[in-house]
Amino acid sequence: MFGDLVHKRIVVTGGVTGIGGAASHALAKAGAKVFAQYLGGGNEAAAFERQGIATLKLDLLERKAPWTLIAEAEKRLGGIDVLINNAGGMVERRQIAELDDALYERVLDLNVRQLVDCCRAVIPIFQKQRSGNIINVSSIAARSGGSAGSGIYAGSKGFVSAVTKSMAKELAPSNIRVNAVSPGTIHTAFHDRHSTPDKLEATRLQIPLGRLGTAEDCAGTFVYLASDEASGYVTGQVIEVNGGLFMG
């Protein structure tokens, strides 16, 4: 079913650790040529390079970085077929009334601006070749509003879900698909930084499948969406991967 992934050229932002790292590994295992951007995770990046997965250390918050990433990926892969916009983060938990301009702007830059700029950089390539595939990463917080202190993060992921649908409509005439993966509570370093053990346990008790997710639990959805054979008629969708914590 995923045979068309062999030699498919895929860029993954935030692609060496956590959910992005699991996606990169699964796609490479399926035969794709993966180019993984990272900022933190040097040890993992070195291991990926040894496995034949190309990596690039780059801060996507630098204004021209998304264009640098796409240009370098196109050069090193010989073209681009799929862009996975996985990079993002909460930065820190803070009530909206306590936000300062610096944190507010950083959360939006991290989750909104760089994602849009990566799309702006790759879309002309996809339009020229009359094919392409963009997979964004949203969050369960986009639908639930998140928990205390994550309001701006939740709002930024709500933007990701909405812009995914807008781009899918705009780009469909160019044979470009756009979808999103929306992870639930996935126990990665993200929650080690932003959630207490008690909070994670309280969340686990609400999950119908009875456990927190792992990065690997999300990987198969990226493989599915990257494959035209498997999902070629799927666009404008936000696929929830949350163990049943949110249904709707």
C-alpha positions as a LaTeX table, in Angstrom:
\begin{tabular}{lrrr}
\hline
Residue & $x$ (\AA) & $y$ (\AA) & $z$ (\AA) \\
\hline
Met1 & 0.00 & 0.00 & 0.00 \\
Phe2 & 2.85 & 2.40 & 0.73 \\
Gly3 & 5.08 & 1.31 & $-2.12$ \\
Asp4 & 4.91 & 4.77 & $-3.70$ \\
Leu5 & 6.89 & 6.15 & $-0.76$ \\
Val6 & 10.06 & 4.53 & $-2.09$ \\
His7 & 12.36 & 7.38 & $-3.10$ \\
Lys8 & 9.69 & 10.01 & $-2.33$ \\
Arg9 & 11.45 & 13.19 & $-1.19$ \\
Ile10 & 10.14 & 14.39 & 2.15 \\
Val11 & 11.08 & 17.39 & 4.31 \\
Val12 & 10.24 & 17.20 & 8.02 \\
Thr13 & 10.63 & 20.25 & 10.26 \\
Gly14 & 11.45 & 19.44 & 13.88 \\
Gly15 & 12.30 & 16.11 & 12.37 \\
Val16 & 14.80 & 14.39 & 14.65 \\
Thr17 & 13.08 & 14.19 & 18.05 \\
Gly18 & 9.60 & 13.48 & 19.37 \\
Ile19 & 6.74 & 13.15 & 16.91 \\
Gly20 & 8.81 & 14.53 & 14.04 \\
Gly21 & 11.62 & 12.11 & 14.72 \\
Ala22 & 9.23 & 9.15 & 14.75 \\
Ala23 & 7.70 & 10.34 & 11.48 \\
Ser24 & 11.13 & 10.74 & 9.85 \\
His25 & 12.17 & 7.27 & 10.94 \\
Ala26 & 8.94 & 5.62 & 9.75 \\
Leu27 & 9.06 & 7.36 & 6.38 \\
Ala28 & 12.69 & 6.45 & 5.85 \\
Lys29 & 11.89 & 2.84 & 6.77 \\
Ala30 & 9.22 & 2.90 & 4.06 \\
Gly31 & 11.89 & 3.88 & 1.55 \\
Ala32 & 11.47 & 7.65 & 1.40 \\
Lys33 & 14.35 & 10.09 & 1.11 \\
Val34 & 13.96 & 12.20 & 4.26 \\
Phe35 & 15.47 & 15.59 & 5.01 \\
Ala36 & 14.97 & 16.49 & 8.70 \\
Gln37 & 15.38 & 20.01 & 10.04 \\
Tyr38 & 16.21 & 20.39 & 13.72 \\
Leu39 & 17.46 & 22.92 & 16.26 \\
Gly40 & 17.77 & 20.85 & 19.42 \\
Gly41 & 18.64 & 17.17 & 19.24 \\
Gly42 & 22.20 & 17.00 & 17.98 \\
Asn43 & 22.77 & 13.43 & 19.18 \\
Glu44 & 19.62 & 12.22 & 17.47 \\
Ala45 & 20.58 & 14.07 & 14.30 \\
Ala46 & 23.98 & 12.37 & 14.25 \\
Ala47 & 22.28 & 8.99 & 14.61 \\
Phe48 & 19.90 & 9.85 & 11.77 \\
Glu49 & 22.81 & 10.78 & 9.52 \\
Arg50 & 24.39 & 7.41 & 10.21 \\
Gln51 & 21.12 & 5.80 & 9.14 \\
Gly52 & 21.10 & 7.74 & 5.86 \\
Ile53 & 18.58 & 10.41 & 6.87 \\
Ala54 & 19.82 & 13.86 & 5.88 \\
Thr55 & 19.57 & 16.58 & 8.53 \\
Leu56 & 20.04 & 20.34 & 8.79 \\
Lys57 & 20.43 & 22.39 & 11.96 \\
Leu58 & 18.51 & 25.60 & 11.41 \\
Asp59 & 16.52 & 28.05 & 13.51 \\
Leu60 & 13.22 & 28.48 & 11.66 \\
Leu61 & 12.49 & 31.65 & 13.62 \\
Glu62 & 15.14 & 33.47 & 11.61 \\
Arg63 & 13.26 & 35.38 & 8.94 \\
Lys64 & 14.74 & 33.75 & 5.84 \\
Ala65 & 15.28 & 30.31 & 7.38 \\
Pro66 & 12.20 & 28.63 & 5.83 \\
Trp67 & 13.40 & 29.57 & 2.35 \\
Thr68 & 16.91 & 28.38 & 3.24 \\
Leu69 & 15.47 & 25.06 & 4.40 \\
Ile70 & 13.44 & 24.46 & 1.25 \\
Ala71 & 16.29 & 25.48 & $-1.05$ \\
Glu72 & 18.76 & 23.21 & 0.75 \\
Ala73 & 16.31 & 20.30 & 0.81 \\
Glu74 & 15.58 & 20.68 & $-2.90$ \\
Lys75 & 19.30 & 20.67 & $-3.65$ \\
Arg76 & 20.18 & 17.71 & $-1.45$ \\
Leu77 & 17.13 & 15.57 & $-2.28$ \\
Gly78 & 16.95 & 16.50 & $-5.95$ \\
Gly79 & 13.45 & 17.88 & $-5.46$ \\
Ile80 & 10.63 & 17.84 & $-2.90$ \\
Asp81 & 7.41 & 15.81 & $-2.92$ \\
Val82 & 6.14 & 16.25 & 0.64 \\
Leu83 & 6.56 & 18.92 & 3.33 \\
Ile84 & 5.72 & 18.00 & 6.92 \\
Asn85 & 5.41 & 21.08 & 9.13 \\
Asn86 & 6.01 & 19.51 & 12.53 \\
Ala87 & 8.13 & 22.18 & 14.25 \\
Gly88 & 6.31 & 24.12 & 16.97 \\
Gly89 & 5.87 & 24.36 & 20.71 \\
Met90 & 4.20 & 25.96 & 23.70 \\
Val91 & 7.39 & 27.72 & 24.91 \\
Glu92 & 5.93 & 27.98 & 28.44 \\
Arg93 & 2.63 & 27.91 & 30.26 \\
Arg94 & 1.35 & 31.36 & 31.14 \\
Gln95 & $-2.10$ & 32.78 & 31.74 \\
Ile96 & $-3.22$ & 35.16 & 28.99 \\
Ala97 & $-3.55$ & 38.01 & 31.49 \\
Glu98 & 0.13 & 37.51 & 32.34 \\
Leu99 & 1.45 & 37.39 & 28.77 \\
Asp100 & 4.15 & 39.80 & 27.69 \\
Asp101 & 4.83 & 40.80 & 24.10 \\
Ala102 & 7.96 & 38.67 & 23.82 \\
Leu103 & 6.25 & 35.39 & 24.75 \\
Tyr104 & 3.14 & 36.19 & 22.73 \\
Glu105 & 5.18 & 36.88 & 19.60 \\
Arg106 & 7.44 & 33.88 & 20.09 \\
Val107 & 4.55 & 31.42 & 20.36 \\
Leu108 & 2.95 & 32.83 & 17.21 \\
Asp109 & 6.27 & 32.92 & 15.35 \\
Leu110 & 6.96 & 29.32 & 16.30 \\
Asn111 & 3.56 & 27.85 & 15.51 \\
Val112 & 2.18 & 30.15 & 12.83 \\
Arg113 & 4.69 & 32.33 & 10.99 \\
Gln114 & 7.41 & 29.79 & 10.29 \\
Leu115 & 4.84 & 27.18 & 9.22 \\
Val116 & 3.22 & 29.58 & 6.79 \\
Asp117 & 6.63 & 30.67 & 5.50 \\
Cys118 & 7.69 & 27.06 & 4.92 \\
Cys119 & 4.51 & 26.64 & 2.87 \\
Arg120 & 5.18 & 29.88 & 0.98 \\
Ala121 & 8.66 & 28.61 & 0.16 \\
Val122 & 7.59 & 25.18 & $-1.11$ \\
Ile123 & 4.32 & 25.97 & $-2.90$ \\
Pro124 & 5.99 & 27.44 & $-6.03$ \\
Ile125 & 7.98 & 24.19 & $-6.39$ \\
Phe126 & 4.82 & 22.11 & $-6.06$ \\
Gln127 & 2.90 & 24.34 & $-8.47$ \\
Lys128 & 5.63 & 24.10 & $-11.08$ \\
Gln129 & 5.66 & 20.30 & $-10.93$ \\
Arg130 & 1.83 & 20.13 & $-10.65$ \\
Ser131 & 2.01 & 17.87 & $-7.61$ \\
Gly132 & 2.81 & 18.13 & $-3.94$ \\
Asn133 & 1.71 & 17.27 & $-0.44$ \\
Ile134 & 1.75 & 19.38 & 2.74 \\
Ile135 & 1.12 & 17.80 & 6.14 \\
Asn136 & 0.79 & 20.23 & 9.04 \\
Val137 & 0.80 & 19.36 & 12.73 \\
Ser138 & $-2.01$ & 20.78 & 14.81 \\
Ser139 & $-2.98$ & 19.66 & 18.33 \\
Ile140 & $-5.92$ & 18.43 & 20.35 \\
Ala141 & $-5.66$ & 21.86 & 22.00 \\
Ala142 & $-7.01$ & 23.41 & 18.78 \\
Arg143 & $-10.38$ & 21.77 & 19.50 \\
Ser144 & $-10.38$ & 21.62 & 23.30 \\
Gly145 & $-8.78$ & 25.00 & 24.01 \\
Gly146 & $-5.94$ & 23.31 & 25.88 \\
Ser147 & $-5.39$ & 23.45 & 29.62 \\
Ala148 & $-4.48$ & 26.27 & 31.98 \\
Gly149 & $-1.66$ & 28.43 & 30.67 \\
Ser150 & $-1.77$ & 27.17 & 27.09 \\
Gly151 & $-4.31$ & 29.54 & 25.57 \\
Ile152 & $-2.06$ & 31.21 & 22.99 \\
Tyr153 & $-0.58$ & 27.84 & 22.02 \\
Ala154 & $-4.08$ & 26.40 & 21.59 \\
Gly155 & $-5.10$ & 29.40 & 19.51 \\
Ser156 & $-2.05$ & 29.09 & 17.30 \\
Lys157 & $-2.85$ & 25.43 & 16.67 \\
Gly158 & $-6.43$ & 26.41 & 15.88 \\
Phe159 & $-4.92$ & 28.61 & 13.18 \\
Val160 & $-2.98$ & 25.61 & 11.85 \\
Ser161 & $-6.15$ & 23.54 & 11.56 \\
Ala162 & $-8.03$ & 26.35 & 9.81 \\
Val163 & $-5.25$ & 27.34 & 7.41 \\
Thr164 & $-4.81$ & 23.66 & 6.48 \\
Lys165 & $-8.36$ & 23.66 & 5.12 \\
Ser166 & $-7.92$ & 27.00 & 3.38 \\
Met167 & $-4.72$ & 25.88 & 1.68 \\
Ala168 & $-6.33$ & 22.60 & 0.65 \\
Lys169 & $-9.03$ & 24.54 & $-1.22$ \\
Glu170 & $-6.58$ & 26.97 & $-2.80$ \\
Leu171 & $-4.06$ & 24.37 & $-3.91$ \\
Ala172 & $-6.29$ & 21.52 & $-5.05$ \\
Pro173 & $-6.38$ & 22.86 & $-8.65$ \\
Ser174 & $-2.57$ & 22.45 & $-8.72$ \\
Asn175 & $-2.88$ & 18.82 & $-7.56$ \\
Ile176 & $-1.44$ & 19.69 & $-4.15$ \\
Arg177 & $-2.96$ & 17.99 & $-1.11$ \\
Val178 & $-2.93$ & 19.62 & 2.33 \\
Asn179 & $-3.87$ & 17.81 & 5.55 \\
Ala180 & $-2.99$ & 17.96 & 9.24 \\
Val181 & $-2.24$ & 15.51 & 12.03 \\
Ser182 & $-3.66$ & 16.53 & 15.41 \\
Pro183 & $-1.92$ & 14.65 & 18.24 \\
Gly184 & $-3.49$ & 14.29 & 21.66 \\
Thr185 & $-1.42$ & 13.88 & 24.82 \\
Ile186 & 1.71 & 12.26 & 23.45 \\
His187 & 4.34 & 11.60 & 26.10 \\
Thr188 & 7.41 & 13.24 & 24.61 \\
Ala189 & 9.84 & 15.85 & 25.94 \\
Phe190 & 7.10 & 18.43 & 25.23 \\
His191 & 5.05 & 17.18 & 28.18 \\
Asp192 & 8.13 & 16.57 & 30.31 \\
Arg193 & 8.69 & 20.33 & 30.02 \\
His194 & 5.11 & 21.58 & 30.23 \\
Ser195 & 3.05 & 19.07 & 32.25 \\
Thr196 & 3.41 & 17.66 & 35.76 \\
Pro197 & 3.20 & 13.91 & 36.41 \\
Asp198 & $-0.09$ & 14.47 & 38.24 \\
Lys199 & $-1.55$ & 16.33 & 35.26 \\
Leu200 & $-0.46$ & 13.59 & 32.87 \\
Glu201 & $-1.97$ & 10.91 & 35.09 \\
Ala202 & $-5.25$ & 12.82 & 35.33 \\
Thr203 & $-5.31$ & 13.03 & 31.54 \\
Arg204 & $-4.48$ & 9.34 & 31.16 \\
Leu205 & $-7.51$ & 8.42 & 33.25 \\
Gln206 & $-9.75$ & 10.23 & 30.76 \\
Ile207 & $-8.36$ & 8.45 & 27.68 \\
Pro208 & $-10.58$ & 5.57 & 26.51 \\
Leu209 & $-7.56$ & 3.54 & 25.38 \\
Gly210 & $-6.16$ & 3.90 & 28.90 \\
Arg211 & $-2.70$ & 5.24 & 28.15 \\
Leu212 & $-0.82$ & 8.28 & 26.97 \\
Gly213 & 0.30 & 8.23 & 23.36 \\
Thr214 & 3.82 & 7.76 & 22.10 \\
Ala215 & 5.51 & 9.48 & 19.19 \\
Glu216 & 5.38 & 6.18 & 17.32 \\
Asp217 & 1.58 & 6.16 & 17.70 \\
Cys218 & 1.50 & 9.20 & 15.40 \\
Ala219 & 4.01 & 7.97 & 12.82 \\
Gly220 & 1.62 & 5.79 & 10.86 \\
Thr221 & $-0.71$ & 8.71 & 10.16 \\
Phe222 & 2.14 & 10.62 & 8.54 \\
Val223 & 3.02 & 7.57 & 6.45 \\
Tyr224 & $-0.62$ & 7.27 & 5.37 \\
Leu225 & $-0.94$ & 10.94 & 4.43 \\
Ala226 & 2.41 & 10.99 & 2.63 \\
Ser227 & 1.36 & 8.10 & 0.40 \\
Asp228 & $-0.68$ & 9.01 & $-2.67$ \\
Glu229 & $-1.62$ & 5.37 & $-3.08$ \\
Ala230 & $-3.15$ & 5.28 & 0.40 \\
Ser231 & $-4.59$ & 8.80 & 0.72 \\
Gly232 & $-4.61$ & 10.35 & $-2.73$ \\
Tyr233 & $-8.26$ & 11.43 & $-2.39$ \\
Val234 & $-7.78$ & 12.91 & 1.09 \\
Thr235 & $-7.27$ & 16.65 & 1.44 \\
Gly236 & $-8.39$ & 19.37 & 3.84 \\
Gln237 & $-8.60$ & 16.92 & 6.76 \\
Val238 & $-7.38$ & 17.24 & 10.34 \\
Ile239 & $-6.83$ & 13.71 & 11.61 \\
Glu240 & $-7.08$ & 13.29 & 15.37 \\
Val241 & $-4.61$ & 10.87 & 17.01 \\
Asn242 & $-5.49$ & 10.91 & 20.69 \\
Gly243 & $-6.61$ & 7.50 & 21.96 \\
Gly244 & $-10.21$ & 8.66 & 22.04 \\
Leu245 & $-9.63$ & 11.57 & 24.42 \\
Phe246 & $-11.41$ & 13.84 & 21.96 \\
Met247 & $-14.00$ & 12.55 & 19.52 \\
Gly248 & $-15.76$ & 14.78 & 17.06 \\
\hline
\end{tabular}
